[in-house]
Amino acid sequence: MTDLEIYEEARRRADQLSPPPKHDPFEAGLTGFFIALIVISVFCGLAGLVVEKMGPPVSITAVVAFAVPYFYFRHGVKQNEKHFARELSLLQAPEGNPVGAAGDLARRIGIDEGPLPS
């Protein structure tokens, strides 16, 4: 297999094990941030409250509304990258000689006789 074929196969396997998120983490965080601000503005308008006088609670709510989707989707990206690195190392390893964390685990539990199953 060429390097490009190995890369594409590792990417395909990683996407099967842990599909990448459908949304960019930063864009999802910004969406949450703006939705929170819109909801707060509508609520304060209906309740007759002055938003400018509630700076810290609004700020904290907006930051949390950004952070929750950002870290959720970022975790998905990291999982996909971790699976890609693992699959790439397994595909680049010679037959019967697994490398990396998976190879260390295989050697510790005594299953390093032959290739790892796909």
DSSP file (Angstrom, degrees, kcal/mol; ACC not computed):
  #  RESIDUE AA STRUCTURE BP1 BP2  ACC     N-H-->O    O-->H-N    N-H-->O    O-->H-N    TCO  KAPPA ALPHA  PHI   PSI    X-CA   Y-CA   Z-CA
    1    1 A M              0   0    0      0, 0.0     2,-0.1     0, 0.0     0, 0.0   0.000 360.0 360.0 360.0 141.3    0.0    0.0    0.0
    2    2 A T     >  -     0   0    0      1,-0.1     4,-2.4     4,-0.0     5,-0.2  -0.356 360.0-104.9 -78.9 167.9    1.2    3.5   -0.7
    3    3 A D  H  > S+     0   0    0      1,-0.2     4,-2.5     2,-0.2     5,-0.1   0.881 122.1  52.2 -61.6 -38.1    1.3    6.2    2.0
    4    4 A L  H  > S+     0   0    0      2,-0.2     4,-2.6     1,-0.2    -1,-0.2   0.905 109.7  48.3 -65.8 -41.4   -1.8    7.8    0.5
    5    5 A E  H  > S+     0   0    0      2,-0.2     4,-2.4     1,-0.2     5,-0.2   0.899 112.0  49.6 -65.0 -40.5   -3.8    4.6    0.6
    6    6 A I  H  X S+     0   0    0     -4,-2.4     4,-2.5     2,-0.2    -2,-0.2   0.926 112.0  48.7 -62.8 -44.3   -2.7    3.9    4.1
    7    7 A Y  H  X S+     0   0    0     -4,-2.5     4,-2.4     1,-0.2    -2,-0.2   0.932 112.9  46.9 -61.1 -47.0   -3.7    7.4    5.1
    8    8 A E  H  X S+     0   0    0     -4,-2.6     4,-2.4     2,-0.2    -1,-0.2   0.882 113.0  48.9 -65.1 -38.5   -7.1    7.1    3.4
    9    9 A E  H  X S+     0   0    0     -4,-2.4     4,-2.6     2,-0.2    -1,-0.2   0.906 111.6  49.1 -68.1 -40.9   -7.8    3.6    5.0
   10   10 A A  H  X S+     0   0    0     -4,-2.5     4,-2.5    -5,-0.2    -2,-0.2   0.909 112.0  49.1 -63.7 -41.1   -6.8    4.9    8.4
   11   11 A R  H  X S+     0   0    0     -4,-2.4     4,-2.4     2,-0.2    -2,-0.2   0.912 111.4  49.7 -63.6 -42.4   -9.2    7.9    8.0
   12   12 A R  H  X S+     0   0    0     -4,-2.4     4,-1.4     2,-0.2    -2,-0.2   0.928 113.1  45.8 -63.0 -45.4  -12.0    5.6    6.8
   13   13 A R  H  X S+     0   0    0     -4,-2.6     4,-2.3     1,-0.2    -2,-0.2   0.904 112.9  50.1 -65.5 -40.4  -11.6    3.3    9.8
   14   14 A A  H  X S+     0   0    0     -4,-2.5     4,-2.9     1,-0.2    -1,-0.2   0.894 108.6  52.7 -64.6 -39.1  -11.3    6.2   12.3
   15   15 A D  H  < S+     0   0    0     -4,-2.4    -1,-0.2     1,-0.2    -2,-0.2   0.796 110.3  48.8 -68.3 -26.8  -14.5    7.7   10.8
   16   16 A Q  H  < S+     0   0    0     -4,-1.4    -2,-0.2     2,-0.2    -1,-0.2   0.897 115.6  42.5 -75.1 -42.4  -16.3    4.4   11.3
   17   17 A L  H  < S+     0   0    0     -4,-2.3    -2,-0.2     1,-0.3    -3,-0.2   0.917 138.3   6.1 -70.1 -43.5  -15.1    4.0   14.9
   18   18 A S  S  < S-     0   0    0     -4,-2.9    -1,-0.3    -5,-0.2    -2,-0.2  -0.753  80.6-145.4-144.6  89.1  -15.7    7.6   15.9
   19   19 A P        -     0   0    0      0, 0.0    61,-0.1     0, 0.0    -4,-0.1  -0.246  27.4-109.0 -58.4 141.8  -17.4    9.8   13.3
   20   20 A P        -     0   0    0      0, 0.0    57,-0.1     0, 0.0    53,-0.0  -0.366  44.7 -90.4 -67.0 152.2  -16.1   13.4   13.3
   21   21 A P        -     0   0    0      0, 0.0    52,-0.0     0, 0.0    -3,-0.0  -0.263  25.5-131.6 -62.9 151.5  -18.7   15.9   14.6
   22   22 A K  S    S+     0   0    0     -3,-0.1     2,-0.3     2,-0.1    51,-0.0   0.684  88.4  51.2 -76.6 -17.5  -21.0   17.5   12.0
   23   23 A H  S    S-     0   0    0     50,-0.0     3,-0.0     4,-0.0    -1,-0.0  -0.910  89.2-108.8-124.6 148.6  -20.3   21.0   13.3
   24   24 A D     >  -     0   0    0     -2,-0.3     4,-2.5     1,-0.1     5,-0.2  -0.547  29.7-130.5 -68.9 134.4  -17.1   23.0   14.0
   25   25 A P  H  > S+     0   0    0      0, 0.0     4,-2.3     0, 0.0     5,-0.2   0.895 105.3  48.6 -56.8 -42.6  -16.6   23.4   17.7
   26   26 A F  H  > S+     0   0    0      1,-0.2     4,-2.4     2,-0.2     5,-0.2   0.917 112.4  47.6 -66.7 -42.4  -16.0   27.1   17.5
   27   27 A E  H  > S+     0   0    0      2,-0.2     4,-2.2     1,-0.2    -1,-0.2   0.886 111.5  51.1 -65.3 -38.2  -19.0   27.8   15.3
   28   28 A A  H  X S+     0   0    0     -4,-2.5     4,-2.3     2,-0.2    -1,-0.2   0.899 110.2  50.2 -65.1 -39.7  -21.2   25.6   17.6
   29   29 A G  H  X S+     0   0    0     -4,-2.3     4,-2.4    -5,-0.2    -2,-0.2   0.916 110.4  48.9 -63.7 -43.5  -20.0   27.7   20.6
   30   30 A L  H  X S+     0   0    0     -4,-2.4     4,-2.7     2,-0.2     5,-0.2   0.894 109.7  52.7 -63.7 -38.8  -20.7   30.9   18.9
   31   31 A T  H  X S+     0   0    0     -4,-2.2     4,-2.4     1,-0.2     5,-0.2   0.934 110.8  46.7 -61.5 -45.9  -24.2   29.7   18.0
   32   32 A G  H  X S+     0   0    0     -4,-2.3     4,-2.2     2,-0.2    34,-0.2   0.897 111.5  52.6 -61.3 -40.7  -24.9   28.8   21.6
   33   33 A F  H  X S+     0   0    0     -4,-2.4     4,-2.1     2,-0.2    -2,-0.2   0.944 112.9  42.3 -60.0 -51.0  -23.5   32.2   22.7
   34   34 A F  H  X S+     0   0    0     -4,-2.7     4,-2.3     1,-0.2    -2,-0.2   0.865 112.5  53.1 -69.9 -35.7  -25.8   34.1   20.4
   35   35 A I  H  X S+     0   0    0     -4,-2.4     4,-2.6    -5,-0.2    -1,-0.2   0.917 109.4  50.3 -63.5 -41.6  -28.9   32.0   21.1
   36   36 A A  H  X S+     0   0    0     -4,-2.2     4,-2.6    -5,-0.2    -2,-0.2   0.919 110.7  48.9 -62.1 -43.0  -28.3   32.6   24.9
   37   37 A L  H  X S+     0   0    0     -4,-2.1     4,-2.4     2,-0.2    -1,-0.2   0.893 111.8  49.0 -64.7 -38.8  -28.1   36.3   24.3
   38   38 A I  H  X S+     0   0    0     -4,-2.3     4,-2.6     2,-0.2     5,-0.2   0.929 112.3  47.9 -65.0 -45.1  -31.2   36.4   22.2
   39   39 A V  H  X S+     0   0    0     -4,-2.6     4,-2.7     1,-0.2     5,-0.2   0.917 113.0  48.5 -62.1 -43.3  -33.2   34.3   24.8
   40   40 A I  H  X S+     0   0    0     -4,-2.6     4,-2.8    -5,-0.2     5,-0.2   0.916 112.1  49.4 -63.4 -42.5  -31.9   36.6   27.6
   41   41 A S  H  X S+     0   0    0     -4,-2.4     4,-2.2     2,-0.2    -2,-0.2   0.921 113.1  45.8 -63.6 -44.3  -32.9   39.7   25.6
   42   42 A V  H  X S+     0   0    0     -4,-2.6     4,-2.5     2,-0.2     5,-0.2   0.932 114.4  48.4 -64.6 -45.8  -36.4   38.4   24.9
   43   43 A F  H  X S+     0   0    0     -4,-2.7     4,-2.4     1,-0.2     6,-0.2   0.931 113.4  46.5 -60.9 -46.3  -37.0   37.3   28.5
   44   44 A C  H  X>S+     0   0    0     -4,-2.8     5,-2.3     1,-0.2     4,-0.9   0.873 112.2  51.8 -65.5 -35.9  -35.8   40.6   29.9
   45   45 A G  H  <5S+     0   0    0     -4,-2.2     3,-0.2    -5,-0.2    -1,-0.2   0.913 113.4  43.4 -65.6 -42.2  -37.9   42.5   27.4
   46   46 A L  H  <5S+     0   0    0     -4,-2.5    -2,-0.2     1,-0.2    -1,-0.2   0.851 117.4  45.9 -71.0 -34.0  -41.0   40.5   28.3
   47   47 A A  H  <5S-     0   0    0     -4,-2.4    -1,-0.2    -5,-0.2    -2,-0.2   0.556 110.4-120.2 -86.5  -8.0  -40.3   40.8   32.0
   48   48 A G  T  <5 +     0   0    0     -4,-0.9     2,-0.2     1,-0.2    -3,-0.2   0.780  62.0 146.5  75.6  26.3  -39.5   44.5   31.9
   49   49 A L      < -     0   0    0     -5,-2.3     2,-0.7    -6,-0.2    -1,-0.2  -0.633  52.1-120.8 -94.6 154.6  -36.0   44.0   33.2
   50   50 A V    >   -     0   0    0     -2,-0.2     3,-0.9     1,-0.2     4,-0.3  -0.859  17.2-160.6 -96.8 115.6  -33.0   46.1   32.2
   51   51 A V  G >  S+     0   0    0     -2,-0.7     3,-1.8     1,-0.2     7,-0.2   0.857  86.3  64.1 -65.1 -36.3  -30.3   43.9   30.7
   52   52 A E  G 3  S+     0   0    0      1,-0.3     3,-0.5     2,-0.1    -1,-0.2   0.760  98.4  55.3 -62.3 -24.8  -27.5   46.4   31.3
   53   53 A K  G <  S+     0   0    0     -3,-0.9    -1,-0.3     1,-0.2    -2,-0.2   0.537 100.6  60.7 -85.0  -6.2  -28.0   46.1   35.0
   54   54 A M    <>  +     0   0    0     -3,-1.8     4,-1.9    -4,-0.3     5,-0.2  -0.307  64.6 141.5-114.6  48.3  -27.5   42.4   35.0
   55   55 A G  H  >  +     0   0    0     -3,-0.5     4,-2.7     1,-0.2     5,-0.2   0.938  66.6  44.7 -58.5 -57.9  -24.0   42.2   33.6
   56   56 A P  H  > S+     0   0    0      0, 0.0     4,-2.7     0, 0.0     5,-0.2   0.925 115.2  46.1 -60.8 -46.3  -22.3   39.4   35.6
   57   57 A P  H  > S+     0   0    0      0, 0.0     4,-2.3     0, 0.0    -2,-0.2   0.911 115.5  47.1 -63.2 -38.0  -25.2   36.9   35.3
   58   58 A V  H  X S+     0   0    0     -4,-1.9     4,-2.4     2,-0.2     5,-0.2   0.915 113.3  49.2 -66.9 -41.6  -25.7   37.6   31.6
   59   59 A S  H  X S+     0   0    0     -4,-2.7     4,-2.5    -5,-0.2     5,-0.2   0.927 112.3  47.1 -63.0 -45.7  -21.9   37.2   31.0
   60   60 A I  H  X S+     0   0    0     -4,-2.7     4,-2.4    -5,-0.2     5,-0.2   0.919 112.8  49.5 -63.2 -43.5  -21.7   34.0   32.9
   61   61 A T  H  X S+     0   0    0     -4,-2.3     4,-2.4    -5,-0.2    -1,-0.2   0.909 111.9  48.5 -62.4 -41.9  -24.7   32.6   31.1
   62   62 A A  H  X S+     0   0    0     -4,-2.4     4,-1.5     2,-0.2    -2,-0.2   0.896 111.2  49.7 -66.3 -40.2  -23.2   33.6   27.7
   63   63 A V  H  X S+     0   0    0     -4,-2.5     4,-2.7     2,-0.2    -2,-0.2   0.914 112.8  46.6 -65.4 -42.4  -19.9   32.0   28.5
   64   64 A V  H  X S+     0   0    0     -4,-2.4     4,-2.4     1,-0.2    -2,-0.2   0.899 109.3  54.8 -65.1 -40.3  -21.5   28.8   29.7
   65   65 A A  H  < S+     0   0    0     -4,-2.4    -1,-0.2    -5,-0.2    -2,-0.2   0.797 113.6  42.7 -65.5 -27.4  -23.7   28.8   26.5
   66   66 A F  H  X S+     0   0    0     -4,-1.5     4,-1.6   -34,-0.2    -2,-0.2   0.900 114.4  50.1 -77.6 -44.8  -20.5   29.0   24.5
   67   67 A A  H  X S+     0   0    0     -4,-2.7     4,-2.8     1,-0.2     5,-0.3   0.860 101.5  59.7 -67.8 -39.2  -18.5   26.5   26.4
   68   68 A V  H  X S+     0   0    0     -4,-2.4     4,-1.9     1,-0.2    -1,-0.2   0.960 113.4  33.9 -61.7 -55.5  -20.9   23.6   26.5
   69   69 A P  H  > S+     0   0    0      0, 0.0     4,-2.4     0, 0.0     5,-0.3   0.870 117.1  57.1 -68.6 -31.7  -21.3   23.1   22.7
   70   70 A Y  H  X S+     0   0    0     -4,-1.6     4,-2.2     1,-0.2    -2,-0.2   0.963 112.4  38.6 -61.1 -51.7  -17.6   24.0   22.1
   71   71 A F  H  X S+     0   0    0     -4,-2.8     4,-1.9     2,-0.2    -1,-0.2   0.826 113.5  57.2 -71.6 -29.8  -16.2   21.4   24.5
   72   72 A Y  H  X S+     0   0    0     -4,-1.9     4,-1.2    -5,-0.3    -1,-0.2   0.962 114.3  37.0 -62.5 -51.3  -18.8   18.8   23.4
   73   73 A F  H  X S+     0   0    0     -4,-2.4     4,-1.8     1,-0.2    -2,-0.2   0.823 113.0  58.0 -73.0 -30.6  -17.9   19.0   19.7
   74   74 A R  H  X S+     0   0    0     -4,-2.2     4,-2.5    -5,-0.3    -1,-0.2   0.877 102.5  55.2 -65.3 -36.1  -14.2   19.4   20.5
   75   75 A H  H  X S+     0   0    0     -4,-1.9     4,-2.5     1,-0.2    -1,-0.2   0.902 106.2  51.7 -61.5 -40.5  -14.3   16.1   22.4
   76   76 A G  H  X S+     0   0    0     -4,-1.2     4,-2.1     2,-0.2    -1,-0.2   0.890 109.2  49.6 -63.1 -39.4  -15.7   14.5   19.2
   77   77 A V  H  X S+     0   0    0     -4,-1.8     4,-2.4     2,-0.2    -2,-0.2   0.924 111.8  48.3 -64.1 -44.8  -12.8   15.9   17.2
   78   78 A K  H  X S+     0   0    0     -4,-2.5     4,-2.4     2,-0.2    -2,-0.2   0.891 110.2  51.5 -65.6 -38.8  -10.2   14.6   19.7
   79   79 A Q  H  X S+     0   0    0     -4,-2.5     4,-2.4     2,-0.2    -1,-0.2   0.931 111.2  47.9 -62.1 -44.6  -11.8   11.2   19.7
   80   80 A N  H  X S+     0   0    0     -4,-2.1     4,-2.3     1,-0.2    -2,-0.2   0.908 112.3  48.9 -63.4 -42.0  -11.7   11.0   15.9
   81   81 A E  H  X S+     0   0    0     -4,-2.4     4,-2.5     2,-0.2    -1,-0.2   0.881 110.4  51.6 -64.7 -38.2   -8.1   12.2   15.9
   82   82 A K  H  X S+     0   0    0     -4,-2.4     4,-2.1     2,-0.2    -2,-0.2   0.923 111.7  46.0 -64.9 -44.0   -7.1    9.6   18.5
   83   83 A H  H  X S+     0   0    0     -4,-2.4     4,-2.7     2,-0.2     5,-0.2   0.877 111.6  52.7 -67.1 -36.1   -8.7    6.8   16.6
   84   84 A F  H  X S+     0   0    0     -4,-2.3     4,-2.8     2,-0.2     5,-0.2   0.936 109.5  48.1 -63.4 -45.8   -7.0    8.0   13.4
   85   85 A A  H  X S+     0   0    0     -4,-2.5     4,-2.2     2,-0.2    -2,-0.2   0.900 113.4  48.4 -61.9 -40.3   -3.6    8.0   15.0
   86   86 A R  H  X S+     0   0    0     -4,-2.1     4,-2.1     2,-0.2    -2,-0.2   0.940 113.8  45.2 -65.8 -47.2   -4.2    4.5   16.4
   87   87 A E  H  X S+     0   0    0     -4,-2.7     4,-2.5     1,-0.2    -2,-0.2   0.892 112.4  52.1 -64.7 -39.2   -5.4    3.1   13.0
   88   88 A L  H  X S+     0   0    0     -4,-2.8     4,-2.0    -5,-0.2    -1,-0.2   0.916 110.1  48.2 -63.4 -42.9   -2.6    4.8   11.2
   89   89 A S  H  X S+     0   0    0     -4,-2.2     4,-0.9    -5,-0.2    -1,-0.2   0.872 112.5  49.4 -66.7 -35.1    0.0    3.3   13.5
   90   90 A L  H  < S+     0   0    0     -4,-2.1    -2,-0.2     1,-0.2    -1,-0.2   0.891 112.8  46.6 -70.2 -38.0   -1.6   -0.2   13.1
   91   91 A L  H  < S+     0   0    0     -4,-2.5    -2,-0.2     1,-0.2    -1,-0.2   0.821 113.3  48.7 -73.1 -29.6   -1.6    0.1    9.3
   92   92 A Q  H  < S+     0   0    0     -4,-2.0    -1,-0.2    -5,-0.2    -2,-0.2   0.639  92.3  97.7 -83.7 -14.0    2.0    1.3    9.2
   93   93 A A  S  < S-     0   0    0     -4,-0.9     3,-0.1    -3,-0.2     2,-0.0  -0.455  83.5-107.6 -74.9 145.3    3.3   -1.4   11.5
   94   94 A P    >   -     0   0    0      0, 0.0     3,-2.2     0, 0.0    -1,-0.1  -0.345  52.9 -78.1 -65.0 154.3    4.9   -4.5    9.9
   95   95 A E  T 3  S+     0   0    0      1,-0.3    19,-0.1    20,-0.1    -4,-0.0  -0.280 118.3  10.9 -55.2 132.3    2.8   -7.7   10.2
   96   96 A G  T 3  S+     0   0    0     -3,-0.1    18,-0.4    17,-0.1    -1,-0.3   0.527 109.1  91.6  78.5   5.3    3.0   -9.2   13.6
   97   97 A N    <   -     0   0    0     -3,-2.2     6,-0.1    -7,-0.1    -1,-0.1  -0.576  58.5-172.0-131.3  70.5    4.7   -6.2   15.1
   98   98 A P        -     0   0    0      0, 0.0     2,-0.2     0, 0.0    -8,-0.1  -0.321   9.4-159.2 -65.0 146.5    2.0   -3.8   16.5
   99   99 A V     >  +     0   0    0    -10,-0.2     4,-1.2     4,-0.1     3,-0.4  -0.715  42.5  25.0-120.9 171.0    3.2   -0.5   17.7
  100  100 A G  H  > S-     0   0    0     -2,-0.2     4,-2.4     1,-0.2     5,-0.2  -0.236 113.3 -32.5  76.1-163.2    2.0    2.3   20.0
  101  101 A A  H  > S+     0   0    0      1,-0.2     4,-2.4     2,-0.2    -1,-0.2   0.873 139.3  52.9 -62.3 -39.5   -0.4    1.9   22.9
  102  102 A A  H  > S+     0   0    0     -3,-0.4     4,-2.3     1,-0.2    -1,-0.2   0.900 110.4  48.3 -64.4 -38.9   -2.3   -0.9   21.2
  103  103 A G  H  X S+     0   0    0     -4,-1.2     4,-2.6     2,-0.2    -2,-0.2   0.899 109.7  51.4 -67.6 -40.4    0.9   -2.8   20.6
  104  104 A D  H  X S+     0   0    0     -4,-2.4     4,-2.3     2,-0.2    -2,-0.2   0.918 111.4  48.1 -61.3 -42.9    2.1   -2.3   24.2
  105  105 A L  H  X S+     0   0    0     -4,-2.4     4,-2.1     2,-0.2    -2,-0.2   0.920 110.6  51.5 -63.4 -43.0   -1.3   -3.7   25.4
  106  106 A A  H  X>S+     0   0    0     -4,-2.3     5,-2.7     1,-0.2     4,-0.6   0.911 111.5  47.0 -61.3 -42.5   -1.0   -6.6   23.0
  107  107 A R  H ><5S+     0   0    0     -4,-2.6     3,-0.5     3,-0.2    -1,-0.2   0.894 110.4  53.1 -66.6 -38.6    2.4   -7.5   24.3
  108  108 A R  H 3<5S+     0   0    0     -4,-2.3    -2,-0.2     1,-0.2    -1,-0.2   0.881 114.5  39.9 -65.4 -37.6    1.3   -7.2   28.0
  109  109 A I  H 3<5S-     0   0    0     -4,-2.1    -1,-0.2    -5,-0.2    -2,-0.2   0.444 116.7-113.2 -95.5   2.4   -1.6   -9.5   27.6
  110  110 A G  T <<5S+     0   0    0     -4,-0.6    -3,-0.2    -3,-0.5     3,-0.2   0.823  79.3 119.2  81.9  33.3    0.4  -11.9   25.4
  111  111 A I      < +     0   0    0     -5,-2.7    -4,-0.2    -6,-0.2    -5,-0.1  -0.075  32.7 112.7-118.7  36.2   -1.3  -11.7   22.0
  112  112 A D        +     0   0    0     -6,-0.3     2,-1.2    -5,-0.2    -1,-0.1   0.199  40.9 110.1 -94.6  19.5    1.6  -10.4   19.9
  113  113 A E  S    S-     0   0    0     -3,-0.2   -16,-0.1     2,-0.1    -1,-0.1  -0.741  87.6 -15.4 -91.5  91.8    1.9  -13.6   17.8
  114  114 A G  S    S-     0   0    0     -2,-1.2    -3,-0.0   -18,-0.4     2,-0.0  -0.366 102.1 -35.3 106.7 173.7    0.7  -12.4   14.4
  115  115 A P        -     0   0    0      0, 0.0   -20,-0.1     0, 0.0    -2,-0.1  -0.281  60.8-109.0 -70.9 153.0   -1.2   -9.4   13.1
  116  116 A L        -     0   0    0    -26,-0.1   -20,-0.1     1,-0.1     2,-0.1  -0.554  41.6-102.4 -75.2 145.1   -4.0   -7.7   15.0
  117  117 A P              0   0    0      0, 0.0    -1,-0.1     0, 0.0     0, 0.0  -0.378 360.0 360.0 -68.2 148.8   -7.5   -8.3   13.6
  118  118 A S              0   0    0     -3,-0.1    -2,-0.0    -2,-0.1     0, 0.0   0.451 360.0 360.0 -84.0 360.0   -8.9   -5.4   11.6
